[in-house]
Amino acid sequence: MLLPILAVILVGSPASKIHLVDQDDVPMPNVRVVREWKTSEGEKGESESLTDKNGDVVFPLVKTKISLIKRVTKPLLVFVPSSCGPSWEIYGMSTFRVYSSPNYTPQFDDKVWRRNMEVWERKDGLCFRDPEGVRKAFPDESFQEFYFFNIKGDFDFTLKLYKIKRSYLGG
């Protein structure tokens, strides 16, 4: 007789709402937003949508399954001195790319954000790839990219983009 396989439901990506506004708090409609998610179990997916007239885009909760045996035993591998140690914890990572005009960029307040190499981090785990680094790495595309690990509850974030002031040398 076969025993039923017991599974645990995990969050692959929480329900997510992104509110996009400019520096004057005016909503930015019709902006393409892509959400990618993946788990330490190799599950992954991608969806995209446009912001509505209020500058909002909403992505639904994504659930994944893992066998109960794997869920119980995998975290214990932290104590095994091998290549399958601490990097094997169970996690979910969600990445968002906001394809806005190249004339806009976020700003990072040093009281809220901390720079760590090419990433701006907040204490709650939200991370932004440095906009200048993204522009250099992807010169033919214009997007802001941010991500987080292990947020299981709903994610509601307002992204404020500021118009880049360009200076021109004239004669």
N, C-alpha and C positions, 0 to 999 in steps of 0.2 A: 504494500500500500504506500502510495506517495504522500508525503506530508506536504501540506500547503506551504508555500514560500511566504514568510511574513516579511512585509516591507514597511519602511518608515518613509513618510512623506517629508521632503526637504524643500526649502525655498530656493529655487534656481535664480529668481530675481523678484524682488518685491513689487507690488503695485506701485507705479511711479508716475508722478505728475511733474512736468517741467513747465514753469511759467517764464516766458521770455519777454523781457522789456528792455527798452533803451535807457539811456542815462536820465531821461525826463520821465521815467516810469510809463512810457507809452508802449502798449502791447505791440509785439512784432509778429504779425500774422504770416501765414504761408511760408514758414521756415521749416526746412526738412530736418528731422531729428531721427537718428538711428540709435536703437538700443541693442547691444550685444550682451549676452550673458553666457557664463560657463561655470561649471562646478569642478571640484577636484576629482569627480568621478568621470569626467570626460563628456558630460552632457553639455550641450550648447545650443544656442539659437540666436536669431536676429530678427528684428522687426523695425519698421520705420513708419513714420507718419508726418503730417504737416501740422504746424501750430494753427489753431483756429483763430477767429477774429479777436479773441481775448489774449492771444499769445500763449495759449495752453496746448499741451499735448499730453495724452494719458496713455500709459501702457499697463496692461493687466498683469496680475500676479502670475508668475510661472512656478509650477510645482514640479518636482522630480521625485523619483523613488530610489531608494537604496535598500538592499536586503537588511533585515534586522541583524543578522550575523555580522555582516560587513560593518554596519553602523556601530556595533558594540566593539568589535575587535580592531578596527582601523585606528581609532585614536590611541589604542594601547601600543601601537607601533612606535610611538614617540620614545618609548623606553627601550626599543631594540637598537643596538648600535650598528646601524647599517644605512645604506642609501635610502631606505624607505622610512626613515625616521621622521623628524619634525615637519618636513614638507608634505607629509601625507595627511595632515588634518583635513577635515571636511569643511569646505568653504563654498561660497557662491560669490562670483564677481560680476558686476554689471558695469558696462562702459557705455557712455552716451557721447555721440558726436552731433553737434549742432552746426549745421551748414549755413552760417550767416554770411553776410557781406564781408569781404576782406577789409572793409573800412571800419569794422567794429572789433572790439576786444574786451575781455573782462578786466577788472582792476582788483588788486589784492591788497587788502588792508593788513599791515604787519601785526595788528592787535588780534586778528582773527586767523590769518594764514601764516604758515611758516614755509620757507623755501627749503627744499631738500633736493639738491642737485637740479634735475630738470622738471621737478614736480612741486606744485604748491599744495600744501596739506592743511586740512582743518583738524581740530582735535577729535571730531566725531568720525574721522576716517574718510571723509570726502577728499578726493585728490584731483587736481587739474594738471594736465600736461602743460608745460610752459608754452603760452601762445606763440612766442617768437620761435621756439624750437619746432613747433608744429608747422609754422610757415616755412621754415627752412627745409624741413624733412619732406613736406608735401607742397611744393611751390605751385602746383597746378590746381590745388584744392583749397577751399577756405572753410575751415571748421574749428570749433572749440571742442576739446575732448576732456571729459571728466569721468571718474570711476570711483567705485567703493567696493569693499569686501564685507561680507557677512552682515549686511543690514537685512533683517528679516521682516521688520514692520514696513508699513507704507512709507514711501519716499516722496516728499513734496519739496521741491526746490525752485526758488526764483533765481534765474540767471539774468543779471543786469549786464548789458553790453554797452560800452562807451565808444563813441565815435573817435577814431584815431585822428589826432591833430597832426597834420603834416606841415612841415616848414619848407618853404621853397626859397632857394637863393636866387635873387633877381638882381638885375643891373640897374 
